[in-house]
């Protein structure tokens, strides 16, 4: 039971950065902006969070630095796509490449250094409860923030007037502009929120998931977060479910690689053989499972045109230049 609890806690830790980054991107896309630079903003948040945490000795300051760096980095994308009206796809890809290169340069002096880890929550007696204690009351603070962020975004988008305005901009920026809504202002704020979330997700990687700095440590999570938004049909609670499915795949393949067959030698054939078969799968294939799952999900979603178009913001990825 203890092993199962530890695995589930690890799944939650692995799913948290995916969830936070995807929720931020969901808000940006609901406003009609397609930001493919999530990976770049995540890795910048990771290096900024680790660096600030290491230099100050406070992981909390590191998290604030990660959020700020992600938001500032997203402003570059917002300026290029919203003010100058460059192509959003090309600009997002350039932002990712810039983030990967810049983070490698910034993090050179941090490689191999021990990091400051954000401590897990501990409530006397409550956290010590069997099974549910650690799962519900012994996680890192960002785990709880990610759940609150999901609930807050769901409430904001579908229960507030401002959220309705944001969704209307994503569905028809021309009509929203005709009604006197400041489209560019809303989109700037949405993109900055997405950048702050991506930075926080990166900070979680370097301050909680693996408290150290390793070049390219985001390992494609930004792309998975982008796929999660489509997988969830732009619905926050579906993003939560999708993030934990991908987290389970991510951690599951690591545990499969670490299986010791000798522990199962005395078990019945029906148990031993499937485990032996899993163990014989090449580790390279197991490591690619999260990305393979992303491709499979996108292919399955694309087959259902009605489901895809039902919630897709109609103005997604389209540049908007207000009348002069």
C-alpha positions, 0 to 999 in steps of 0.5 A: 500500500505504501508503494502504491501511495508513493506512486500516486503521489509521484503521478500527481507531482508529474501531472502538476506542471502539465496541468498548470501550463495547459490551464494558462494556454487554455485561457490564452486560446479562449481569447483567440491567441495560439501561443506555441511558445509554451515550451520556451516559457516553461524552460525559462521559468525553470532556469529562472526559478532555480537560479533565484532559489539557489542565489537567495536560498528561498524556493518561494522567491524562486517560484515568484521569479519563475512566474515573473520570467514566464510573464515577461517572456510572454510579453515578447510574444504578445508584442510581436503577434498582437501589436505588430500582428506577426504570424502566431504559429511562426512566432510561437515556434521562434519563442520556443527555440529562443527559450531553449537556447537562452535558458541553456546559456543562463543555466550554464553556471547552475549545472550540478548544483544542489537546488532549493526544494519546496517542502511538502505540506504537513498537517500534524495527525491529518497527514499521518492518516493511512493512505489518504493522509499523504495523498490529500494533505502531504503534497507540495503547495503547487499541487493545491494551487493547480487544483485551485487554478483549474477551479478558478479558471472554470469559474472565471470563464463560465460564471463571470461577465469578464470571462464571457467577454474573453470567450466572445473575443475568441469566437469573433474578435471583429464583432467584439471590437464592433461592440466597443471591447478592447480586444488587444488589451484582453488578449495581452492579459490572457497571453501574460496569464498563460506565460505566468502559468507556463513559468510557474510550471517550469519553476515546479520542475526545477524546485519540486519535481527535480530540484536541480537544473538540467538543460532542456529539463522541460523535455517536451512538456510544453508540447504535451500541455498544448495537446492537452488543451485540444484533448480537453476541448478547451474545458478546464476540468477536462484538462485536469483529467487529461493531465493526470492521464498523461502523468500516469503514463509518464510515471508508469513507463519509469516504474516499468523500466525499474521493475526487478523480475526476481521479485515476481519469480514465485508468482503465477504464470498469469502474473509473471509473464505479462511483467516479463513481456513489459520488461522486454520492451526496449527502454527507448520505446517506453520513454517515448510513450508520453509523446506517442500518447500525445500523437494518438490522442490528437489523431483520435480527436481529429477524426471527430470534426464535430467535437473538435469544432464545437468548442474551438474558438473561431478566431483562434490563431487569426491576427487582429488589427483594429480599424484606424 
